[in-house]
Amino acid sequence: MGGVVIGSFHAMRKGILTSTSAGNDGPSPFTITNFAPWLLSVAATTINREFLTKVSLGNNKIFEGDQINPFDLKNQTFPLIYGGSASNSGYDASECDINSLDEKLVKGKIVYCDSNSDGEGPLLAGAAGFLGKGRLFGDTSFNLPLPGSSLSYNEAGEVYKYIRSNSNPIATISRSKEVTDARSPYIPNYSSRDIAAPGSVILAAWSPIAPSTDLGVKGLRYNIISGTSMACPHATAAAAYIKSFHPTWSPAAIRSSLMTTAKRLSSKINPDAEFAYGSGLINPIKAPYPGLVYDTDELDYVKFLCGAGYTNDDILQYITGTNKVKCSKGNSISATNLNYPSFALSTSTSESITHVFHRTVTNVGSAHSKYKAKVVAPKGLNVIVSPSVLSFTSIGQKLSFTVTLKGKIDGVIASTSLLWDDGTFQVRRPIIVYIAP
């Protein structure tokens, strides 16, 4: 366990929820960076803003790429050259790496690169601009240090053909324009789970003494950045907002309220489903009023650690910060039975499963309320909630239930959700069964 996981456990003991970035290695299995049941792991979503950068060739073909070009060339055209045709001796300059380009051949020209270049190689070689291959469709657009644009593979191929078929190819690059991304919000290809917040193409404060590029360009007070590190502050602010309404709530209750009120995103855009967006996109307006919370305390986490194999007294003390806890007989629970606001189970392709999850919810909505369970089971699985009705008579009352999964999954991932609904509050929790790699 790393310092963030251990430090956040100690913070949890003091009533502090730690919010962390999930990492930028994508939604595939084993790619999440910061994870522990006592902290909040935040994924990044796109927002409905995208920057497009128009490229006009001398043959009158026009393409729209991404990345953020703040420079205005005022429609002035420049000679266009392929990076692979302008190599320094001993270098392959097809991808326009730093020091690979011959300054004499590219100075004052727009360079086409066989990669999604960040533009630093062309800039250092004195190029007027560059065109990259491998458009990211707004996922991670960033400010460029010189005029440039990243094109799709097909569009980049058209540029290459134009260069090869014309003795004097020319091009110009327009200043980026802001457009609406109708598909948003969705999880970009770099992000991961457990709950999502806006994190792509975010205009953020920036230290004027910090470099805005690897070349050391300084002086900016704002920058446009993408990543789960941009999503994490949004979720942190939402957690603080909930805390302002409920100052006595535990870190687990605050995390639960964020997760159970989140909006589920589209699995059509993100086929990794909950492995991409976790519980969904945070809803700070609904989050202070979750109706029910899945609460967890320090003792529950210790039982989880014991069940996960952290039974050595020295290791347990190192994690928890106290020598008062022991993994005695009966003092452990499995990961699937920790009172966490989600249900996840791994299986194999040929395995028929029968698994029971145990959960307890605390009423924080209406004193007298009756919640009914709603589940639409995915193909191949039978989902049984018992009891299917929870009747509360007071605030703070706790009631327990089980979720039983039976059957086989059809595909790599089967996901659905359990919704507790009393007519006023809707408390949603994801259920996911997946084939372990």
C-alpha positions as CSV (number, residue, x, y, z in Angstrom):
1,M,0.0,0.0,0.0
2,G,1.2,3.5,-0.9
3,G,1.4,6.7,1.1
4,V,-1.9,8.0,-0.2
5,V,-3.8,4.9,0.8
6,I,-2.2,4.8,4.3
7,G,-2.5,8.6,4.8
8,S,-6.1,8.6,3.8
9,F,-6.9,5.8,6.3
10,H,-5.5,8.0,9.1
11,A,-7.5,11.0,7.7
12,M,-10.6,8.8,7.7
13,R,-10.0,8.1,11.4
14,K,-10.2,11.9,12.0
15,G,-13.4,12.3,10.0
16,I,-11.7,13.5,6.8
17,L,-12.6,12.2,3.4
18,T,-9.6,12.0,1.0
19,S,-10.4,12.6,-2.7
20,T,-7.8,11.2,-5.2
21,S,-7.3,11.1,-8.9
22,A,-8.0,7.6,-10.4
23,G,-5.1,7.9,-12.8
24,N,-4.7,8.4,-16.6
25,D,-4.0,4.8,-17.7
26,G,-7.4,4.0,-19.0
27,P,-10.4,1.9,-18.0
28,S,-8.8,-1.5,-18.5
29,P,-8.5,-3.9,-15.6
30,F,-5.7,-3.1,-13.1
31,T,-5.1,0.5,-14.4
32,I,-6.6,2.5,-11.5
33,T,-3.9,4.3,-9.6
34,N,-5.4,5.3,-6.2
35,F,-7.9,2.9,-4.7
36,A,-9.0,1.9,-1.3
37,P,-12.6,1.7,0.1
38,W,-12.0,4.6,2.6
39,L,-11.1,7.1,-0.1
40,L,-12.8,8.6,-3.1
41,S,-11.2,7.7,-6.5
42,V,-12.3,10.1,-9.2
43,A,-12.5,9.5,-12.9
44,A,-12.7,12.2,-15.6
45,T,-15.5,13.0,-18.0
46,T,-15.6,15.2,-21.0
47,I,-17.7,18.4,-21.0
48,N,-19.8,19.7,-23.8
49,R,-17.0,21.8,-25.1
50,E,-14.5,20.8,-27.8
51,F,-11.9,22.8,-29.7
52,L,-11.5,22.2,-33.4
53,T,-8.6,23.6,-35.5
54,K,-9.2,24.0,-39.3
55,V,-6.4,23.1,-41.7
56,S,-6.6,24.4,-45.3
57,L,-4.4,22.8,-48.0
58,G,-3.4,24.4,-51.3
59,N,-5.6,21.9,-53.2
60,N,-8.6,23.5,-51.5
61,K,-9.2,20.5,-49.2
62,I,-10.2,21.5,-45.6
63,F,-9.9,19.3,-42.5
64,E,-10.8,19.9,-38.9
65,G,-8.4,18.6,-36.3
66,D,-8.1,19.0,-32.6
67,Q,-5.6,20.3,-30.1
68,I,-5.7,24.0,-29.1
69,N,-4.1,26.5,-31.4
70,P,-4.2,30.0,-29.9
71,F,-2.2,31.5,-32.8
72,D,-3.8,33.4,-35.7
73,L,-2.0,33.1,-39.0
74,K,-4.6,35.3,-40.7
75,N,-5.0,32.8,-43.5
76,Q,-1.3,33.2,-44.5
77,T,-0.1,30.0,-46.3
78,F,3.3,28.4,-45.7
79,P,5.3,25.7,-47.5
80,L,4.3,22.2,-46.3
81,I,6.9,19.5,-45.8
82,Y,6.9,15.9,-44.5
83,G,9.0,15.4,-41.4
84,G,10.5,12.2,-42.7
85,S,11.9,14.2,-45.6
86,A,13.7,16.7,-43.3
87,S,15.8,14.4,-41.1
88,N,18.9,15.4,-39.3
89,S,21.8,13.0,-40.1
90,G,21.3,9.8,-38.2
91,Y,17.7,10.5,-37.2
92,D,14.3,9.4,-38.3
93,A,12.2,12.6,-38.3
94,S,9.0,11.0,-39.4
95,E,7.5,11.6,-36.0
96,C,9.1,15.0,-35.5
97,D,10.9,14.1,-32.3
98,I,13.1,16.8,-30.6
99,N,16.5,17.2,-32.5
100,S,15.4,14.9,-35.3
101,L,14.5,17.7,-37.8
102,D,16.9,19.6,-40.0
103,E,16.4,23.3,-39.2
104,K,17.6,24.3,-42.7
105,L,14.8,22.2,-44.3
106,V,11.9,23.0,-42.0
107,K,12.4,26.7,-40.9
108,G,9.4,28.8,-41.9
109,K,7.4,25.8,-43.0
110,I,4.5,23.7,-41.7
111,V,5.7,20.2,-40.9
112,Y,3.6,17.1,-41.3
113,C,4.4,14.5,-38.6
114,D,3.6,10.7,-38.5
115,S,2.5,10.9,-34.9
116,N,0.3,13.0,-32.6
117,S,3.2,15.3,-31.9
118,D,3.1,17.9,-29.1
119,G,4.8,20.3,-31.5
120,E,8.0,20.8,-29.5
121,G,10.3,19.2,-32.1
122,P,9.0,21.4,-34.9
123,L,9.1,24.5,-32.7
124,L,12.8,23.9,-31.7
125,A,13.6,23.4,-35.4
126,G,12.1,26.8,-36.4
127,A,9.0,25.5,-38.1
128,A,6.0,27.8,-38.7
129,G,3.6,25.1,-37.6
130,F,2.9,21.4,-37.7
131,L,0.2,18.8,-38.5
132,G,0.0,15.7,-36.4
133,K,-1.6,12.3,-37.1
134,G,-4.0,10.7,-34.6
135,R,-6.8,13.0,-33.6
136,L,-8.0,12.5,-30.0
137,F,-11.5,13.9,-30.6
138,G,-11.3,16.3,-27.7
139,D,-10.2,13.7,-25.1
140,T,-7.0,15.4,-24.1
141,S,-6.7,18.6,-26.2
142,F,-3.9,20.9,-24.9
143,N,-2.4,24.2,-25.7
144,L,0.3,24.1,-28.4
145,P,3.5,26.0,-28.4
146,L,3.1,26.9,-32.1
147,P,0.4,26.8,-34.8
148,G,-0.8,23.2,-35.2
149,S,-3.5,20.6,-35.4
150,S,-3.9,16.9,-35.0
151,L,-5.8,15.2,-37.8
152,S,-7.5,11.8,-38.0
153,Y,-5.6,9.0,-39.7
154,N,-7.6,9.3,-42.9
155,E,-7.2,13.1,-43.0
156,A,-3.5,12.8,-42.3
157,G,-3.2,10.3,-45.1
158,E,-4.7,12.9,-47.5
159,V,-2.1,15.5,-46.3
160,Y,0.7,13.0,-47.0
161,K,-0.7,12.2,-50.5
162,Y,-0.9,16.0,-51.2
163,I,2.7,16.5,-50.2
164,R,3.9,13.6,-52.3
165,S,1.9,14.6,-55.4
166,N,2.7,18.3,-55.5
167,S,6.0,20.0,-56.1
168,N,5.0,23.1,-54.0
169,P,2.5,22.0,-51.3
170,I,1.2,24.8,-49.1
171,A,-1.1,25.0,-46.1
172,T,-2.4,27.3,-43.4
173,I,-3.8,26.6,-39.9
174,S,-6.7,28.5,-38.4
175,R,-7.0,29.6,-34.9
176,S,-9.0,27.0,-32.8
177,K,-12.7,27.5,-32.4
178,E,-15.0,26.2,-29.6
179,V,-17.8,23.9,-30.6
180,T,-20.4,21.8,-28.7
181,D,-19.7,18.1,-28.2
182,A,-23.2,16.6,-28.3
183,R,-21.9,13.2,-27.1
184,S,-20.8,14.6,-23.7
185,P,-20.5,13.7,-21.0
186,Y,-18.5,10.5,-21.5
187,I,-15.3,8.9,-20.2
188,P,-12.3,9.7,-22.3
189,N,-9.9,7.0,-23.3
190,Y,-7.3,7.8,-20.6
191,S,-9.6,7.7,-17.6
192,S,-10.8,5.1,-15.0
193,R,-13.3,4.7,-12.2
194,D,-14.8,4.9,-9.3
195,I,-16.9,8.1,-9.6
196,A,-16.7,10.6,-12.4
197,A,-16.4,14.4,-12.6
198,P,-15.5,16.9,-15.4
199,G,-11.8,16.5,-16.2
200,S,-11.2,17.0,-20.0
201,V,-10.3,20.4,-21.5
202,I,-10.7,22.2,-18.2
203,L,-9.8,25.9,-18.0
204,A,-7.8,26.0,-14.7
205,A,-5.8,28.5,-12.7
206,W,-2.0,28.1,-13.4
207,S,1.0,29.4,-11.6
208,P,2.8,32.1,-13.7
209,I,6.2,30.7,-12.5
210,A,5.4,27.2,-13.6
211,P,6.2,26.1,-17.1
212,S,3.1,25.5,-19.3
213,T,5.1,23.2,-21.7
214,D,8.2,21.0,-21.4
215,L,10.0,23.8,-23.1
216,G,9.6,26.0,-20.0
217,V,7.2,28.6,-21.3
218,K,6.1,30.6,-18.3
219,G,3.9,33.5,-17.5
220,L,0.4,32.0,-17.9
221,R,-2.2,32.5,-15.2
222,Y,-4.6,30.1,-16.8
223,N,-4.1,26.9,-18.8
224,I,-6.4,24.3,-20.4
225,I,-5.6,20.9,-18.9
226,S,-7.1,17.4,-19.1
227,G,-6.8,14.4,-16.7
228,T,-8.2,12.9,-13.6
229,S,-6.2,15.5,-11.7
230,M,-8.7,18.0,-13.1
231,A,-11.7,15.9,-12.1
232,C,-10.5,15.4,-8.6
233,P,-11.0,19.0,-7.5
234,H,-14.6,19.0,-8.8
235,A,-15.4,15.9,-6.7
236,T,-13.5,17.4,-3.7
237,A,-15.6,20.6,-3.9
238,A,-18.8,18.5,-4.1
239,A,-17.8,16.6,-1.0
240,A,-17.1,19.8,0.9
241,Y,-20.5,21.1,-0.3
242,I,-22.2,18.0,1.3
243,K,-20.2,18.5,4.4
244,S,-21.6,22.0,4.8
245,F,-25.1,20.5,4.9
246,H,-24.1,17.6,7.1
247,P,-21.0,18.5,9.3
248,T,-21.4,15.4,11.4
249,W,-21.5,12.9,8.6
250,S,-18.7,10.3,8.3
251,P,-16.4,10.2,5.2
252,A,-18.1,7.1,4.1
253,A,-21.6,8.7,4.3
254,I,-20.3,11.7,2.2
255,R,-18.8,9.3,-0.4
256,S,-21.9,7.2,-0.4
257,S,-24.1,10.3,-1.1
258,L,-21.9,11.3,-4.0
259,M,-22.0,7.8,-5.5
260,T,-25.7,6.9,-5.0
261,T,-26.9,10.2,-6.5
262,A,-24.5,10.1,-9.5
263,K,-25.8,9.9,-13.1
264,R,-25.1,6.7,-14.9
265,L,-23.4,7.3,-18.2
266,S,-23.9,5.6,-21.6
267,S,-22.4,2.2,-22.0
268,K,-22.9,2.6,-25.8
269,I,-20.1,5.3,-25.8
270,N,-18.2,3.6,-23.0
271,P,-18.5,-0.2,-23.5
272,D,-16.3,-0.7,-20.4
273,A,-19.4,0.5,-18.5
274,E,-18.7,0.8,-14.7
275,F,-15.0,0.0,-15.3
276,A,-15.0,3.4,-17.1
277,Y,-17.4,5.6,-15.2
278,G,-17.8,3.8,-11.9
279,S,-21.0,5.1,-10.2
280,G,-21.4,7.8,-12.8
281,L,-21.2,11.5,-13.1
282,I,-21.4,13.5,-9.8
283,N,-24.6,15.5,-9.2
284,P,-23.7,18.1,-6.5
285,I,-27.3,19.4,-6.4
286,K,-28.8,16.0,-5.5
287,A,-25.9,14.7,-3.4
288,P,-26.7,16.5,-0.1
289,Y,-30.1,14.7,-0.2
290,P,-29.3,11.0,-0.9
291,G,-32.2,9.5,1.1
292,L,-30.1,6.5,2.2
293,V,-26.4,6.2,2.8
294,Y,-24.1,3.1,3.0
295,D,-22.1,4.0,6.1
296,T,-18.8,2.4,7.1
297,D,-16.5,3.0,10.1
298,E,-12.9,2.3,11.1
299,L,-13.8,-1.2,12.5
300,D,-15.4,-2.2,9.3
301,Y,-12.3,-1.3,7.3
302,V,-10.1,-3.2,9.8
303,K,-12.2,-6.3,9.3
304,F,-11.9,-5.7,5.5
305,L,-8.1,-5.6,5.9
306,C,-8.1,-8.8,7.9
307,G,-10.2,-10.5,5.3
308,A,-7.9,-9.2,2.5
309,G,-4.9,-10.9,4.2
310,Y,-3.3,-8.0,6.1
311,T,-3.2,-10.1,9.2
312,N,0.4,-9.4,10.4
313,D,0.2,-7.1,13.5
314,D,3.1,-4.9,12.4
315,I,1.5,-4.3,8.9
316,L,-1.9,-3.7,10.3
317,Q,-0.5,-1.2,12.8
318,Y,1.5,0.5,9.9
319,I,-1.7,1.0,7.9
320,T,-4.1,1.9,10.7
321,G,-1.7,3.9,12.9
322,T,-2.7,2.0,16.0
323,N,-1.6,-1.1,17.8
324,K,-5.1,-1.6,19.3
325,V,-6.5,-3.6,16.4
326,K,-5.9,-7.3,15.8
327,C,-7.1,-9.9,13.3
328,S,-8.7,-12.2,15.8
329,K,-11.0,-15.0,14.9
330,G,-14.3,-13.8,13.5
331,N,-12.8,-10.3,13.0
332,S,-12.8,-10.3,9.2
333,I,-15.1,-9.8,6.3
334,S,-14.7,-10.4,2.6
335,A,-14.2,-7.5,0.2
336,T,-17.7,-8.2,-1.4
337,N,-19.3,-7.8,2.0
338,L,-17.8,-4.5,3.0
339,N,-20.6,-2.0,3.3
340,Y,-19.5,-0.2,0.1
341,P,-22.1,1.4,-2.2
342,S,-21.5,-0.9,-5.1
343,F,-21.6,-4.6,-6.0
344,A,-18.7,-6.1,-8.0
345,L,-17.9,-9.8,-8.6
346,S,-15.3,-11.5,-10.9
347,T,-15.9,-14.8,-12.5
348,S,-14.6,-17.0,-15.3
349,T,-16.1,-17.7,-18.8
350,S,-17.5,-21.1,-17.9
351,E,-18.4,-20.5,-14.3
352,S,-22.0,-20.5,-13.1
353,I,-22.2,-18.1,-10.1
354,T,-24.2,-17.9,-6.9
355,H,-23.1,-15.1,-4.7
356,V,-24.7,-13.1,-1.9
357,F,-23.8,-9.5,-1.0
358,H,-24.7,-8.2,2.4
359,R,-25.4,-4.5,2.9
360,T,-26.8,-2.0,5.4
361,V,-28.3,1.4,4.7
362,T,-29.0,4.3,7.0
363,N,-32.1,6.5,6.6
364,V,-31.2,10.2,6.2
365,G,-34.3,11.1,4.1
366,S,-37.8,11.1,5.4
367,A,-38.5,9.6,8.9
368,H,-41.4,7.5,7.7
369,S,-40.5,6.1,4.3
370,K,-40.8,2.9,2.3
371,Y,-38.2,2.1,-0.3
372,K,-38.9,-0.5,-3.0
373,A,-36.1,-2.3,-4.8
374,K,-35.9,-2.0,-8.6
375,V,-33.5,-4.1,-10.7
376,V,-33.4,-5.0,-14.4
377,A,-31.3,-8.1,-14.6
378,P,-28.8,-8.5,-17.4
379,K,-29.0,-11.4,-19.8
380,G,-28.0,-14.7,-18.1
381,L,-28.2,-13.4,-14.5
382,N,-30.9,-13.5,-11.9
383,V,-30.8,-10.7,-9.3
384,I,-32.7,-11.2,-6.1
385,V,-33.0,-8.5,-3.5
386,S,-34.2,-9.6,0.0
387,P,-36.2,-8.0,1.5
388,S,-37.4,-6.1,-1.6
389,V,-39.0,-3.4,0.6
390,L,-37.3,-1.4,3.3
391,S,-39.7,0.4,5.7
392,F,-38.2,3.1,7.9
393,T,-39.8,4.8,10.9
394,S,-37.1,7.2,12.0
395,I,-34.1,9.2,10.8
396,G,-30.9,7.3,11.5
397,Q,-32.5,3.9,11.4
398,K,-30.5,1.2,9.9
399,L,-31.9,-1.7,7.8
400,S,-30.0,-4.6,6.2
401,F,-30.6,-6.5,2.9
402,T,-29.0,-9.0,0.6
403,V,-28.4,-9.0,-3.1
404,T,-28.1,-12.5,-4.6
405,L,-26.6,-13.1,-8.1
406,K,-27.3,-16.4,-9.9
407,G,-26.4,-17.6,-13.4
408,K,-23.7,-16.8,-16.0
409,I,-22.8,-13.6,-17.7
410,D,-23.2,-13.1,-21.5
411,G,-20.0,-11.4,-22.6
412,V,-17.0,-9.9,-20.7
413,I,-19.0,-7.5,-18.5
414,A,-22.6,-7.7,-17.3
415,S,-23.8,-4.6,-15.5
416,T,-27.0,-3.3,-14.1
417,S,-28.0,-1.3,-11.0
418,L,-30.1,-1.6,-7.8
419,L,-32.4,1.3,-7.3
420,W,-34.1,1.9,-3.9
421,D,-37.0,4.3,-4.6
422,D,-39.5,5.7,-2.1
423,G,-41.1,8.1,-4.5
424,T,-38.9,11.0,-3.3
425,F,-35.4,9.7,-3.2
426,Q,-33.8,7.4,-5.7
427,V,-30.7,5.6,-4.4
428,R,-28.8,3.9,-7.2
429,R,-26.0,1.4,-6.9
430,P,-24.1,-0.3,-9.7
431,I,-24.0,-4.1,-10.0
432,I,-21.2,-5.5,-12.2
433,V,-20.0,-9.0,-12.9
434,Y,-16.9,-9.4,-15.0
435,I,-14.6,-12.0,-16.4
436,A,-11.3,-11.7,-14.7
437,P,-8.3,-11.5,-17.1
